[in-house]
């Protein structure tokens, strides 16, 4: 996923950014609400991680503004505000989940995956694609009982296609899912990942739409 992290605590922000980036997500990190607004205006993010107490305002007001403009980007609140009334306010403002600090980074990964599945219309983490059995929650892939291991980047690309079955994703869209602002991306990076996925998962797991991009195949 392409994720926007809005967090002014530099130690926590770095830890979260490193963790979710290692999971294969493309992550942009800002520390102010005005920066967050600029990023949201420029990039179609898959999810926002939002602190509530920022140097230039409260995250609740920012979230309400997003929803009033019709922005349905999933939002998970990350905050030290742990009262029931705070949770209720956050969820009523339009948050999809609410995680109080300190939190376990593994739990954050699980919540990210759960919210992403709901927005893709398939809360079931188990998916079958041809001869492949896929567990979205654990990132496990099996064929005939044998596990197939993917790198974080390979999984991120494959997951993007799984989340948009039948839809063609351009090379640029896939690069946006895999890499953050300012990252140096080789011109053939996506082609290399696609080639490796086909070798591991099967030649028909990804279809090339010449001049347009790639889409999920039938896996047979």
C-alpha positions as CSV (number, residue, x, y, z in Angstrom):
1,X,0.0,0.0,0.0
2,X,1.0,3.6,-0.4
3,X,0.7,5.0,3.2
4,X,0.9,8.5,4.6
5,X,2.2,8.7,8.1
6,X,1.4,11.9,10.0
7,X,3.4,11.8,13.3
8,X,5.6,14.5,14.9
9,X,7.3,12.2,17.4
10,X,10.6,11.5,15.5
11,X,11.5,8.4,17.4
12,X,8.1,6.8,17.0
13,X,7.7,8.0,13.5
14,X,11.0,6.5,12.4
15,X,10.2,3.2,14.0
16,X,6.7,3.0,12.4
17,X,8.1,4.2,9.0
18,X,10.9,1.6,9.1
19,X,8.5,-1.2,10.2
20,X,5.8,-0.7,7.6
21,X,8.4,0.0,4.9
22,X,10.1,-3.3,5.7
23,X,6.6,-4.9,5.3
24,X,6.8,-3.7,1.6
25,X,4.5,-0.7,1.9
26,X,5.5,2.6,0.3
27,X,5.5,5.2,3.1
28,X,5.7,9.0,3.1
29,X,6.2,10.6,6.6
30,X,5.2,14.1,7.5
31,X,5.1,15.9,10.9
32,X,2.5,18.6,10.3
33,X,-1.1,18.7,9.1
34,X,-0.4,21.3,6.4
35,X,2.2,18.9,4.9
36,X,-0.3,16.1,5.1
37,X,-2.8,18.1,3.2
38,X,-0.3,18.8,0.5
39,X,0.6,15.2,0.1
40,X,-3.1,14.1,0.1
41,X,-3.8,16.6,-2.7
42,X,-0.9,15.2,-4.8
43,X,-1.0,11.4,-4.2
44,X,-3.9,8.8,-4.1
45,X,-2.9,7.2,-0.8
46,X,-4.3,3.8,0.2
47,X,-4.3,4.6,3.9
48,X,-3.4,7.4,6.4
49,X,-1.9,6.9,9.8
50,X,-2.8,10.0,11.8
51,X,-1.6,11.3,15.1
52,X,-4.1,13.5,16.9
53,X,-1.8,16.1,18.5
54,X,0.3,17.9,15.8
55,X,2.3,21.1,16.0
56,X,-0.1,23.0,13.8
57,X,-3.5,21.6,15.0
58,X,-5.6,18.6,16.0
59,X,-5.8,15.5,13.9
60,X,-9.6,15.2,14.6
61,X,-10.3,18.5,12.8
62,X,-8.1,17.4,9.9
63,X,-10.0,14.0,9.7
64,X,-13.4,15.7,9.8
65,X,-12.2,18.0,7.0
66,X,-11.2,15.0,4.9
67,X,-14.6,13.3,5.3
68,X,-16.5,16.6,4.6
69,X,-14.7,16.9,1.3
70,X,-15.7,13.3,0.4
71,X,-12.2,11.8,0.9
72,X,-12.8,8.2,1.8
73,X,-9.1,7.2,2.2
74,X,-8.9,4.8,5.2
75,X,-7.6,6.4,8.4
76,X,-6.1,4.7,11.4
77,X,-5.6,7.0,14.4
78,X,-2.3,6.6,16.4
79,X,-2.5,8.6,19.6
80,X,-1.7,8.7,23.3
81,X,-5.2,9.8,24.0
82,X,-6.7,6.6,25.5
83,X,-10.0,7.7,27.1
84,X,-13.2,6.1,25.9
85,X,-14.5,9.5,25.0
86,X,-11.4,10.1,22.8
87,X,-12.0,6.8,21.0
88,X,-15.6,7.6,20.4
89,X,-14.7,11.1,19.1
90,X,-12.1,9.6,16.7
91,X,-14.4,6.9,15.3
92,X,-17.3,9.3,15.0
93,X,-15.1,11.7,13.1
94,X,-14.6,9.1,10.4
95,X,-11.6,7.0,11.6
96,X,-11.5,3.3,10.5
97,X,-9.5,2.2,13.5
98,X,-8.0,3.7,16.7
99,X,-4.7,2.5,18.2
100,X,-3.3,3.9,21.4
101,X,0.3,4.5,22.2
102,X,2.4,2.7,23.1
103,X,1.5,-0.1,20.7
104,X,3.1,-3.2,19.3
105,X,4.3,-2.8,15.7
106,X,3.1,-6.3,14.8
107,X,-0.4,-5.3,15.9
108,X,-0.2,-2.2,13.7
109,X,0.7,-4.4,10.7
110,X,-2.3,-6.6,11.4
111,X,-4.7,-3.6,11.7
112,X,-3.3,-2.2,8.4
113,X,-4.0,-5.4,6.7
114,X,-7.5,-5.7,8.2
115,X,-8.5,-2.2,7.1
116,X,-7.1,-2.8,3.6
117,X,-9.1,-6.0,3.2
118,X,-12.3,-4.3,4.2
119,X,-11.9,-1.5,1.7
120,X,-11.2,-4.0,-1.0
121,X,-14.5,-5.6,-0.4
122,X,-13.1,-8.9,0.9
123,X,-12.6,-9.2,4.6
124,X,-11.8,-12.9,4.3
125,X,-7.9,-13.1,4.4
126,X,-8.0,-16.4,2.5
127,X,-7.9,-16.2,-1.3
128,X,-7.6,-18.9,-4.0
129,X,-6.0,-18.1,-7.4
130,X,-5.8,-21.1,-9.7
131,X,-3.6,-23.6,-7.8
132,X,-2.4,-21.0,-5.3
133,X,-3.8,-20.6,-1.8
134,X,-3.1,-17.2,-0.4
135,X,-3.4,-15.9,3.2
136,X,-3.4,-12.1,3.1
137,X,-3.1,-11.9,6.9
138,X,0.1,-13.8,7.2
139,X,1.3,-13.2,3.6
140,X,1.6,-16.9,3.1
141,X,1.3,-18.5,-0.3
142,X,1.1,-22.2,-1.0
143,X,0.8,-24.5,-4.0
144,X,0.1,-28.2,-3.4
145,X,0.9,-27.7,0.3
146,X,4.3,-26.2,-0.4
147,X,5.0,-22.7,0.8
148,X,6.3,-20.1,-1.7
149,X,8.3,-17.2,-0.2
150,X,8.2,-13.7,-1.7
151,X,10.4,-10.7,-0.9
152,X,8.6,-7.6,0.6
153,X,8.6,-5.8,-2.7
154,X,7.3,-8.8,-4.6
155,X,4.5,-9.2,-2.1
156,X,3.6,-5.5,-2.3
157,X,3.3,-5.7,-6.1
158,X,1.3,-9.0,-6.0
159,X,-1.0,-7.6,-3.3
160,X,-1.7,-4.5,-5.3
161,X,-2.9,-6.7,-8.2
162,X,-4.9,-9.0,-5.8
163,X,-6.7,-5.9,-4.4
164,X,-7.8,-4.9,-7.9
165,X,-8.8,-8.1,-9.8
166,X,-9.6,-7.5,-13.4
167,X,-8.2,-3.9,-13.3
168,X,-5.2,-2.9,-15.3
169,X,-2.6,-1.1,-13.1
170,X,0.0,1.0,-15.0
171,X,3.7,0.8,-14.3
172,X,3.5,4.2,-12.6
173,X,0.7,3.1,-10.3
174,X,2.7,0.1,-9.2
175,X,5.8,2.2,-8.6
176,X,3.7,4.5,-6.4
177,X,2.6,1.4,-4.4
178,X,6.2,0.2,-3.9
179,X,8.2,3.4,-3.5
180,X,8.0,6.6,-1.4
181,X,8.6,10.2,-2.5
182,X,12.2,10.7,-3.6
183,X,13.1,7.1,-4.0
184,X,15.3,6.2,-6.9
185,X,13.5,3.7,-9.1
186,X,15.3,1.9,-12.0
187,X,13.3,2.1,-15.3
188,X,12.9,-1.7,-15.4
189,X,12.2,-2.3,-11.7
190,X,8.6,-3.3,-12.2
191,X,9.4,-5.6,-15.1
192,X,12.0,-7.4,-12.9
193,X,9.5,-7.9,-10.0
194,X,6.9,-9.2,-12.4
195,X,9.4,-11.6,-14.0
196,X,10.4,-13.0,-10.6
197,X,6.7,-13.4,-9.5
198,X,5.9,-15.4,-12.6
199,X,8.9,-17.7,-12.0
200,X,7.7,-18.3,-8.4
201,X,4.0,-18.3,-8.8
202,X,3.4,-19.3,-12.4
203,X,3.5,-17.7,-15.9
204,X,-0.2,-16.8,-15.9
205,X,-0.4,-15.2,-12.5
206,X,0.2,-11.7,-14.0
207,X,-1.0,-10.6,-17.5
208,X,0.9,-8.0,-19.4
209,X,-1.4,-5.5,-21.2
210,X,0.9,-4.1,-23.8
211,X,1.2,-0.3,-23.5
212,X,-1.1,-0.2,-20.5
213,X,0.3,-2.1,-17.6
214,X,-0.4,-5.3,-15.8
215,X,-3.4,-7.1,-14.3
216,X,-4.0,-10.2,-12.2
217,X,-4.2,-13.4,-14.2
218,X,-6.1,-16.6,-13.5
219,X,-3.1,-18.4,-12.0
220,X,-3.7,-21.5,-14.0
